[in-house]
Amino acid sequence: MEIFQTIILSLVQGLTEFLPISSSAHLVLIPKLSGLKDQGLAYDVVLHFGTLCAIVYYYRCSLLSMSKSFFNSLQTRRLEGDAGLAWAVLLGTIPVGLVGIFFKNDISINLRSVEVIAFATIFFGLLLGFSDWLNRRMDIVRDMIRSSDVLIIGCFQILALIPGTSRSGITITAALLVGLSRQMSIKFSFLLAIPVITLATLAKLFDLANGSSEVDWLMLTLGFFISAITAYATVVFFIRLVERIGFLPFVVYRILLGALLLVF
């Protein structure tokens, strides 16, 4: 893999993994539209691991508190501290995990066309805009996650298996619709990303272990650091931007991107 392609794909992965614009759509589209060869499974694993490290580092304090509260809850059988949030993340991951296991091959074969990506990009972009508009008009928004919220958001996350949907976009959309605040919607969405990315990375590692492709360790190392640094900076920028102006820029971007894909 050439260094130019490594830099481009690493930047795209880092920029789009946590923005509500679909990283999978961009990583599928770049080779199709630019003529670059497919990046390969090993590179996918490293890119996702880089973004995983970025989000773990960003929420390191919250994760430490959640871990302590979670293990305490196993002993005391009481939800104290951040135990409720920890359980919400674990339980909210189950639906997409089960669907991913049983329908992985069907999704890979049937749902990676440019047309599917284009329509998903537009439709779920509009849904994100609607949920943000509706959330701003609610009399009360919450920072406390209920069990029903976990079920709804977890089921919505299944739609992220469709390229063009955006995992962060659809979980933020669902969180806003059930009445969570913008801040909690983003935080819960990003925390949900940790087990999802971990499971996806492990699955790809399993496939990689059964393969025999050569590995360019220099390019993989470069890709890891670029994707990790870019993802961390993107999370910081995204949270600050949404606090100031909301999700409208990402809705507009998705509509324009989807329309451009349909034209071409």
N, C-alpha and C positions, 0 to 999 in steps of 0.2 A: 504494500500500500504506500503510495506516495505521500510525502509530508504535507502537501497542499490538501489532499483529501482528508488526511488525519486531522488537520487543524480545523477545516470547515465542518466536518461531521461532529467533532468534539464540541465546537462552539454551539452548533445547532442543538446537540443533546443537552448541554448545560443551560442554554437559554430557554428551551422549550419544555423540559421535563416538569417544571413546576408552574410555568405560566399556563393559563387556561386556553391554550391554542393547539395542543396535541403534539407531543414529541414524536410519537410513532408515525403520524401523518407526514411530518417533515423528513424523517429518516427514510420513509418509503419513497417520498416524492423526489428527493434530491438525486438519487441515482437515475430515476426515470426521466427527469426533466433536464439533467445536466450531462447525461451520458457517462457519468462516473460509474465504475464497477461497484457491485455490492460489497459492503464493508466486511462482511463475514461474521460468523458467530462469535469468535473470540473477541472481536472488537466490540460487538454489542454487549458482551458480558462486562468488559472493562469500562465502557461508557456508563452503564447502569451502576456499576460499583462506585464509580467516581461521584455520580449524583447522590447515591445513597450515603456516602461518607459526608457529603456536603450538608445534607439535611439532618443527619445525626449530630454533626458538630453544631449546627445552628440551634437545635433544640436539646443540646446536651444536658442543660440544667433541668429542663422539664422531664426529660427521659429518666434522669437519675431519680427525681422525686417520684415519678410514676412507678418506677421499678420497685423502690422501697415500699410505697403504699400498696402496690399489687401483692408483694409477698407477705406483707402484714395482713392483708385482707384474707389470704389463704389460711392464716393462723387464727385470726380473730373472727372471720366471717362477717366483717363489717366493712363498709365502704367509707374509709376515712382518707382525708388528704386528696391525692390524685388517683386513688384506686378506681374510682368511677370512670375517669378518663382512660385509664389503662385498659380496663375491661371493655370499654366502648371501642377502642382501637382494635383489640383482639377479635371481638365479636363482629365488628363491622367489616372485617376482612374475610370472614367465612364465606359469604355468598359469592364474591368474585373468585375466591380460591377454588371453590367447588366447580363453578361453571368453567373456569380456566382449565382445570384438570380434565373434565369430561368432554369439552368441546374445543380444545386447543387446535386440533388438526383442521376441523371444519372452519374455524375462524380464519386460520392462516391461509386456507385454500380459497375461500369464497368471499372474504371481506377485505381484500387488500387492493381493490381496483381504485383507479383515480376517481371514478364516478362516485363510489361509495364514500371516499374520503371527502370529496367536494360537498356532497349533500349533508354528510354528518357535520362537517365544519360549519356550514351555514345554519342548519337547523339547531344544533346544540349551542351555537353562538347566540342565536336569537333567544333561546330558552334561558341562557345565562343572563342576558339583558333583561328579560321579563322578570326573572327571579330577583334581580337586584332592584328593579323598579318596585316590585311588590314589597320587598323587604323594607325599603325606605318608607313605605306608607303604613307599615304595621304600627299599632299603638305601642306594643311592647316587643322588644327583641331580647333574647336570652343568651347568657353565657353558660348556662347549665344544660348539659345534654341529657335528654330523657331516653329511656329504653326504646320508645317508639321512634325517636330520631335516629338511633343507631340502625334499626331495622330498615327504615326508609333510605337513609344515606347508603347503607351497605348494599341494598338492592339496586339503587341508582348506579353504584360503582360498577356493576356488571356491564353496563353500557360502555364503559371505558375500553372494553375488549374490542369494540368496533373502531378501527383506525379513523382518526378525524374527530372523535368524540372529545378526547382529553380527559384523563383520569382526574386531574385537579379541577378541571372545569366542571365536570358533571357532579363531583362530590360537593364542590362549593355551591353549585346550583341547588342541589338537594338541601344542603344546610340552610341556605337563605330561604328556601320555600317553607321549611318547617319552623322558621322563626328564630334561628340562631343569629347572633350579631355577625357583622362582617369579620371582625377580628377572630371570633371563635370558629366561624366557618372556614377561614383560611387555615387556622392552626389545626383544626381537626382533620381537614383535608390533607395537609402536609404530614401530619402524624400517621394518617392512614397509608401514606405513600411508603413508609418505612417497611412494614411487613410485606406489602405488595411487591415492591422493588426487590426485596430480599428473596421472596419466593420465585419471582421471575428470573433473578440472577442464578439461583440454585438450579432451576429447571434448565437454563441454558448451559450451566456448567456440566450438568449431567449429559446433555446432548453433545457438548464439546468433548467430554471424556470418551465418548463412544466414536468420535471422529478421528481423522488422521491428518488434518490440515496443518501446514507449517505455521509457526507463530513468529511474528516480527516483534520481539520484546521491546525494542527501542520505540517503535511507533505506538505500541500498546501503553507503555509508560507515559509517553507524551500525551496520548489521548486521555489517560486517566487524570493527569494533573490539570489539563485544560478543562475537561468537563467538570471536575470537582470545583475548581476555582470559579468558573463561569456560573455554575449552578448556585453556589453560595452567594455570589454577588447579585444574581438574579432574584433570589428569595428576598434579600434585604431591600432591593429596589422595588420589587413587586408589592411588598407589604406597605411600604411607605407611600407608593403611588396610589394604591387602592384606598388607603386612609384619607387621601386628599381629594381624589376625583372619582373613585369608584371603578367599575369594570367596563365602562363604555369604550375606552380605546381598544380593548381586546375583542369586544363584540364587533366593532367596526372592522378590525383586522381580519377576523374570521369571515365576515361577509365578503370582504374584498378578495381574500384568498380563495374562498370557495367559488366565487363568481369567475375569477381568473382561470381556475382549473376547468370550469365548465366551458369557458370560451375556447381554451386550447384543446 
